[in-house]
Amino acid sequence: MKSEPSFVRTFEDLVETVKAIARLFNTDKVFIIGSQSILLSWPDAPAILRTSGEIDAYPGNAKIWEITRKNLDPDDEPEASEEINALFGEGSTFHKEHGFYIDGVDENTARLPKDWTKRVIQKEIEVDGRKVLAVAPCPEDVIVSKLARLAAKDKEFVEVYHAARPLNAELIVERVKATNLEPALQARALNFVHRLARRAQ
């Protein structure tokens, strides 16, 4: 059954993402990053925070999968992200059936604090009778990844989040400084946080 394309993601979409990647890579852990990782900690977040045609994800065993594939065929240069995009990406059968697509990424795609994995949000998803762990950065670290890029949609995401759930500016500043950003990007991110904090006063 085909679904109409939708640009507001739901927790059910996250579950479908986890199932698709868990089955393809036979993994017990799937990482969700980017804006839609918010679905794991705040599934009923304001619609504008969940407005996206895609969910960014990668399997926890991506490197092992790539090495195994390479060993089977030395001429192959397998990339888990490309496999995801080929099977579940934009225009794929998955996209047509579910109304959204999965963007294959890796652990370096989002600019996150160095220790973000210590604060992850996790939830068990049942996939064909086994438990698979969906893993996402905590909301504050998602905010940092948005501040690192600060495109128009990232600014909007941070502002809407802050309006609904006021951010701890000192904590965000600390996390930005713990992220490996170029000096100009760090300064831009910190200026945005300070402006946001002043506006709330």
Residue frames relative to the residue before (quaternion, step in Angstrom):
aa qw qx qy qz dx dy dz
M 1.0000 0.0000 0.0000 0.0000 0.00 0.00 0.00
K 0.3146 -0.7685 0.5289 0.1751 3.57 -0.75 1.04
S 0.2917 -0.7444 0.5762 0.1697 3.53 -1.13 0.73
E 0.5057 -0.6098 0.5040 0.3442 3.53 -1.18 0.57
P 0.5481 -0.6088 0.4464 0.3601 3.61 -0.97 0.77
S 0.0284 -0.7912 0.6107 -0.0145 3.56 -0.91 0.93
F 0.2508 -0.7829 0.5489 0.1512 3.55 -1.06 0.67
V 0.6120 0.4588 -0.3792 0.5207 3.57 1.24 0.44
R 0.2646 -0.8071 0.5137 0.1213 3.52 -0.42 1.26
T 0.2157 -0.7639 0.5994 0.1031 3.54 -1.25 0.56
F 0.6636 -0.4794 0.3748 0.4351 3.54 -1.29 0.20
E 0.5968 0.5694 -0.3573 0.4382 3.59 1.10 -0.67
D 0.6151 0.5350 -0.3429 0.4667 3.59 1.09 -0.67
L 0.6302 0.5240 -0.3294 0.4687 3.57 1.02 -0.80
V 0.6342 0.5278 -0.3270 0.4608 3.58 0.99 -0.85
E 0.6581 0.5043 -0.3129 0.4633 3.60 0.92 -0.85
T 0.6155 0.5444 -0.3297 0.4649 3.57 1.10 -0.73
V 0.6655 0.5001 -0.2956 0.4687 3.56 0.87 -0.98
K 0.6565 0.5158 -0.3150 0.4514 3.59 0.90 -0.89
A 0.6658 0.5182 -0.3105 0.4379 3.58 0.86 -0.95
I 0.7168 0.4404 -0.2584 0.4748 3.58 0.84 -0.95
A 0.6217 0.5433 -0.3448 0.4466 3.59 1.01 -0.75
R 0.6755 0.4888 -0.2922 0.4685 3.58 0.98 -0.84
L 0.6744 0.5155 -0.3018 0.4340 3.58 0.87 -0.93
F 0.8011 0.2937 -0.1322 0.5044 3.58 0.85 -0.96
N 0.3381 -0.7567 0.4887 0.2728 3.58 1.30 -0.05
T 0.3813 0.7286 -0.4702 0.3203 3.53 0.94 0.98
D 0.3535 -0.7293 0.5426 0.2209 3.56 -1.21 0.46
K 0.7399 0.2966 -0.2099 0.5661 3.57 1.29 0.27
V 0.0318 -0.7894 0.6127 -0.0202 3.57 -0.87 1.03
F 0.2488 -0.7777 0.5649 0.1189 3.55 -0.80 1.07
I 0.1306 -0.7553 0.6396 0.0583 3.54 -1.00 0.95
I 0.0190 0.7997 -0.5996 0.0228 3.60 -0.73 0.98
G 0.6252 0.5350 -0.3904 0.4129 3.58 -1.24 -0.07
S 0.7889 -0.3615 0.2174 0.4469 3.54 -1.32 -0.01
Q 0.7141 0.4843 -0.2760 0.4236 3.59 0.92 -0.82
S 0.4471 0.6521 -0.4737 0.3878 3.56 1.25 0.13
I 0.5072 0.6526 -0.4076 0.3882 3.57 1.29 -0.32
L 0.5466 0.6438 -0.3853 0.3718 3.58 1.19 -0.52
L 0.6366 0.5531 -0.3354 0.4199 3.57 1.10 -0.63
S 0.7709 0.3327 -0.1812 0.5121 3.59 0.98 -0.78
W 0.7983 0.1401 -0.0374 0.5845 3.58 1.16 -0.57
P 0.0848 -0.8666 0.4901 0.0405 3.60 0.56 1.16
D 0.7415 0.3406 -0.2188 0.5350 3.59 1.17 -0.50
A 0.1678 0.8034 -0.5427 0.1782 3.56 1.09 0.76
P 0.6688 -0.4712 0.3576 0.4503 3.62 -1.17 0.39
A 0.6165 -0.6065 0.3597 0.3502 3.56 -0.96 0.92
I 0.6356 0.5576 -0.3452 0.4072 3.59 0.98 -0.77
L 0.6338 0.5123 -0.3300 0.4763 3.60 1.19 -0.50
R 0.7299 0.3952 -0.2178 0.5134 3.56 1.24 -0.44
T 0.4507 0.6937 -0.4424 0.3464 3.55 1.28 0.37
S 0.3928 0.6770 -0.5272 0.3307 3.55 -0.27 1.29
G 0.4066 -0.7118 0.5157 0.2492 3.55 -1.09 0.66
E 0.7729 0.3094 -0.1392 0.5361 3.56 1.30 -0.14
I 0.2145 -0.7130 0.6427 0.1806 3.53 -1.37 0.22
D 0.3103 -0.7582 0.5508 0.1598 3.58 -0.80 1.05
A 0.1565 0.8115 -0.5424 0.1510 3.58 -0.68 1.04
Y 0.0040 0.7734 -0.6328 -0.0374 3.53 -1.34 0.30
P 0.5165 -0.6510 0.4563 0.3183 3.61 -1.13 0.60
G 0.5673 -0.6200 0.4270 0.3338 3.55 -1.11 0.68
N 0.7306 0.3980 -0.2272 0.5062 3.59 1.18 -0.52
A 0.1814 0.8407 -0.4974 0.1135 3.59 1.21 0.49
K 0.6927 0.4862 -0.2918 0.4457 3.60 0.80 -0.99
I 0.6488 0.5092 -0.3125 0.4713 3.58 0.97 -0.88
W 0.6326 0.5341 -0.3209 0.4600 3.58 1.00 -0.86
E 0.6714 0.5018 -0.2979 0.4569 3.59 0.92 -0.90
I 0.6518 0.5101 -0.3117 0.4667 3.59 0.98 -0.84
T 0.6472 0.5240 -0.3121 0.4573 3.56 0.97 -0.90
R 0.6649 0.4972 -0.3008 0.4693 3.58 0.93 -0.89
K 0.6381 0.5313 -0.3125 0.4614 3.57 1.03 -0.83
N 0.6495 0.5196 -0.3133 0.4582 3.58 1.00 -0.80
L 0.6527 0.5103 -0.3087 0.4672 3.56 1.09 -0.69
D 0.7928 0.0508 -0.0023 0.6074 3.57 1.13 -0.71
P 0.2898 -0.8085 0.4883 0.1548 3.60 -0.03 1.30
D 0.6505 0.5197 -0.3233 0.4498 3.59 1.17 -0.47
D 0.5907 0.5804 -0.3548 0.4340 3.55 1.29 -0.28
E 0.1499 -0.7513 0.6333 0.1091 3.58 -1.19 0.61
P 0.0413 -0.8668 0.4968 0.0140 3.58 0.55 1.16
E 0.0388 -0.7614 0.6468 0.0223 3.53 -1.12 0.76
A 0.4811 -0.6894 0.4605 0.2852 3.54 -0.71 1.07
S 0.6420 0.5419 -0.3310 0.4297 3.59 0.96 -0.84
E 0.6608 0.4995 -0.3097 0.4668 3.59 0.99 -0.80
E 0.6153 0.5417 -0.3400 0.4608 3.57 1.10 -0.73
I 0.6419 0.5190 -0.3114 0.4708 3.57 1.01 -0.84
N 0.6813 0.4937 -0.2941 0.4535 3.57 0.87 -0.95
A 0.6450 0.5352 -0.3228 0.4397 3.57 1.02 -0.77
L 0.7779 0.3693 -0.1794 0.4757 3.57 0.91 -0.93
F 0.8186 0.2162 -0.0806 0.5259 3.58 1.02 -0.76
G 0.4916 0.7100 -0.3969 0.3109 3.58 1.29 -0.01
E 0.7830 -0.3303 0.2462 0.4660 3.52 -1.36 -0.16
G 0.8144 0.2287 -0.1937 0.4970 3.56 -0.86 1.03
S 0.5076 0.6624 -0.4115 0.3664 3.59 1.29 -0.10
T 0.6700 -0.4573 0.3850 0.4400 3.56 -1.31 0.14
F 0.6014 0.5576 -0.3430 0.4579 3.58 1.05 -0.83
H 0.6497 0.5262 -0.3075 0.4545 3.59 0.91 -0.97
K 0.6854 0.4865 -0.2792 0.4643 3.57 0.89 -0.96
E 0.6978 0.4841 -0.2746 0.4510 3.58 1.00 -0.78
H 0.7963 0.3354 -0.1505 0.4804 3.58 0.98 -0.84
G 0.4745 -0.7029 0.4294 0.3103 3.59 1.20 -0.22
F 0.7398 0.1874 -0.1853 0.6191 3.58 1.29 0.25
Y 0.2760 -0.7636 0.5534 0.1857 3.58 -1.23 0.24
I 0.4333 -0.6709 0.5365 0.2727 3.53 -1.30 0.34
D 0.2298 -0.7537 0.6022 0.1286 3.55 -0.88 0.97
G 0.3234 -0.7619 0.5319 0.1786 3.57 -0.57 1.16
V 0.0178 0.7987 -0.5975 0.0694 3.57 -0.68 1.12
D 0.2907 -0.7315 0.5663 0.2443 3.59 -1.22 -0.34
E 0.7514 -0.4286 0.2666 0.4249 3.55 -1.33 0.01
N 0.6887 0.4732 -0.2833 0.4706 3.60 1.23 -0.27
T 0.4519 0.7242 -0.4391 0.2803 3.60 1.22 -0.10
A 0.7641 0.3030 -0.1670 0.5445 3.58 0.84 -0.98
R 0.3753 -0.6937 0.5649 0.2424 3.56 -1.07 0.78
L 0.0807 0.8203 -0.5504 0.1326 3.54 -0.23 1.33
P 0.6240 -0.5095 0.4075 0.4301 3.62 -1.18 0.37
K 0.6368 -0.5837 0.3512 0.3612 3.56 -1.06 0.79
D 0.7708 0.3486 -0.1805 0.5017 3.58 1.02 -0.77
W 0.2370 0.8246 -0.4933 0.1433 3.60 1.18 0.45
T 0.6252 0.5708 -0.3512 0.4001 3.60 1.05 -0.66
K 0.5877 0.5784 -0.3691 0.4287 3.61 1.24 -0.28
R 0.7577 0.3701 -0.1769 0.5076 3.58 1.25 -0.43
V 0.3169 0.8034 -0.4718 0.1774 3.58 1.21 0.22
I 0.3784 -0.6478 0.6075 0.2609 3.51 -1.36 0.46
Q 0.0480 -0.8186 0.5723 -0.0097 3.61 -0.83 0.97
K 0.0427 0.7814 -0.6221 0.0225 3.52 -1.14 0.64
E 0.3991 -0.7147 0.5231 0.2372 3.55 -0.96 0.89
I 0.0980 -0.7667 0.6338 0.0300 3.54 -0.99 0.96
E 0.3575 -0.7322 0.5337 0.2262 3.57 -0.87 0.91
V 0.0009 -0.7893 0.6121 -0.0494 3.54 -0.82 1.08
D 0.8355 -0.1651 0.0709 0.5193 3.56 -0.44 1.23
G 0.7586 -0.4107 0.2056 0.4622 3.56 0.90 0.94
R 0.6982 0.3880 -0.2906 0.5268 3.60 1.21 0.13
K 0.4744 -0.6753 0.4914 0.2782 3.55 -1.23 0.49
V 0.0624 -0.7747 0.6292 0.0052 3.55 -0.85 1.04
L 0.3466 -0.7552 0.5261 0.1811 3.54 -0.90 0.97
A 0.2076 -0.7304 0.6398 0.1187 3.55 -0.83 1.08
V 0.0736 -0.8195 0.5680 -0.0198 3.58 -0.72 1.09
A 0.0471 0.7993 -0.5963 0.0571 3.58 -0.90 0.92
P 0.5689 -0.5594 0.4522 0.3986 3.60 -1.15 0.44
C 0.5475 -0.5829 0.4657 0.3789 3.58 -1.14 0.51
P 0.6908 -0.5186 0.2965 0.4073 3.62 -1.10 0.57
E 0.6528 0.5199 -0.3330 0.4389 3.61 0.91 -0.83
D 0.6642 0.4880 -0.3058 0.4767 3.58 1.06 -0.71
V 0.5751 0.5455 -0.3714 0.4834 3.58 1.18 -0.54
I 0.6268 0.5336 -0.3274 0.4639 3.58 1.00 -0.85
V 0.6358 0.5278 -0.3260 0.4593 3.60 0.96 -0.84
S 0.6570 0.5042 -0.3215 0.4591 3.59 0.92 -0.83
K 0.6267 0.5159 -0.3272 0.4837 3.59 1.14 -0.60
L 0.6590 0.5111 -0.2986 0.4640 3.56 0.98 -0.86
A 0.6084 0.5691 -0.3504 0.4280 3.58 1.12 -0.64
R 0.7448 0.3774 -0.2143 0.5068 3.58 1.08 -0.70
L 0.0090 -0.8793 0.4737 0.0478 3.56 1.02 -0.95
A 0.2049 0.7197 -0.6168 0.2441 3.55 0.78 1.03
A 0.7280 -0.4294 0.2827 0.4535 3.60 -1.23 0.23
K 0.6919 0.4725 -0.2954 0.4590 3.59 0.89 -0.90
D 0.6110 0.5382 -0.3547 0.4597 3.62 1.16 -0.53
K 0.6235 0.5279 -0.3316 0.4717 3.58 1.01 -0.81
E 0.6546 0.5145 -0.3057 0.4619 3.56 0.95 -0.92
F 0.6323 0.5394 -0.3294 0.4481 3.57 0.95 -0.89
V 0.6862 0.4811 -0.2880 0.4634 3.60 0.81 -0.99
E 0.6695 0.5085 -0.3053 0.4473 3.59 0.91 -0.89
V 0.6683 0.4861 -0.3012 0.4758 3.59 0.94 -0.87
Y 0.6243 0.5263 -0.3400 0.4665 3.58 0.97 -0.83
H 0.6814 0.5051 -0.2865 0.4455 3.58 0.84 -1.04
A 0.6391 0.5283 -0.3270 0.4533 3.59 1.03 -0.74
A 0.7171 0.4336 -0.2419 0.4891 3.58 1.07 -0.80
R 0.7854 0.0444 0.0092 0.6173 3.55 1.02 -0.84
P 0.3214 -0.7980 0.4723 0.1918 3.59 0.08 1.29
L 0.3675 -0.7485 0.5211 0.1821 3.53 -0.86 1.05
N 0.4314 -0.6384 0.5676 0.2902 3.54 -1.24 0.53
A 0.3482 -0.7883 0.4675 0.1969 3.58 -0.15 1.30
E 0.6443 0.5288 -0.3301 0.4429 3.59 0.95 -0.85
L 0.6516 0.5112 -0.3093 0.4673 3.57 1.00 -0.83
I 0.6596 0.5048 -0.3107 0.4622 3.58 0.92 -0.89
V 0.6252 0.5308 -0.3346 0.4642 3.60 0.99 -0.81
E 0.6439 0.5260 -0.3067 0.4632 3.57 0.98 -0.91
R 0.6810 0.4841 -0.2881 0.4678 3.58 0.94 -0.89
V 0.6150 0.5369 -0.3482 0.4608 3.60 1.02 -0.75
K 0.6797 0.4901 -0.2858 0.4649 3.57 0.94 -0.90
A 0.6625 0.4884 -0.2974 0.4839 3.59 1.23 -0.48
T 0.6057 0.5370 -0.3467 0.4738 3.57 1.32 0.07
N 0.4619 -0.7034 0.4716 0.2635 3.55 -0.95 0.87
L 0.1802 0.7961 -0.5483 0.1821 3.55 0.32 1.30
E 0.5495 -0.5697 0.4869 0.3694 3.53 -1.19 0.55
P 0.6540 -0.5574 0.3308 0.3902 3.64 -1.01 0.75
A 0.6679 0.5020 -0.3148 0.4503 3.61 0.89 -0.86
L 0.6624 0.4964 -0.3045 0.4713 3.59 1.00 -0.81
Q 0.6331 0.5243 -0.3304 0.4639 3.56 1.03 -0.78
A 0.6581 0.5116 -0.3105 0.4570 3.58 0.90 -0.92
R 0.6479 0.5187 -0.3139 0.4611 3.58 0.96 -0.85
A 0.6585 0.5111 -0.3020 0.4625 3.58 0.96 -0.92
L 0.6797 0.4890 -0.2955 0.4600 3.59 0.88 -0.92
N 0.6194 0.5379 -0.3423 0.4580 3.59 1.01 -0.75
F 0.6466 0.5195 -0.3178 0.4594 3.57 0.99 -0.86
V 0.6495 0.5119 -0.3153 0.4654 3.59 0.95 -0.86
H 0.6640 0.5051 -0.3088 0.4567 3.58 0.90 -0.89
R 0.6384 0.5174 -0.3249 0.4682 3.60 1.01 -0.78
L 0.6382 0.5304 -0.3127 0.4621 3.55 1.03 -0.87
A 0.6657 0.5041 -0.2936 0.4653 3.57 0.97 -0.90
R 0.6566 0.5046 -0.3171 0.4622 3.62 0.96 -0.84
R 0.6391 0.5414 -0.3233 0.4402 3.57 1.02 -0.82
A 0.6785 0.5020 -0.2848 0.4545 3.59 1.11 -0.71
Q 0.5894 0.6080 -0.3630 0.3889 3.60 1.22 -0.39
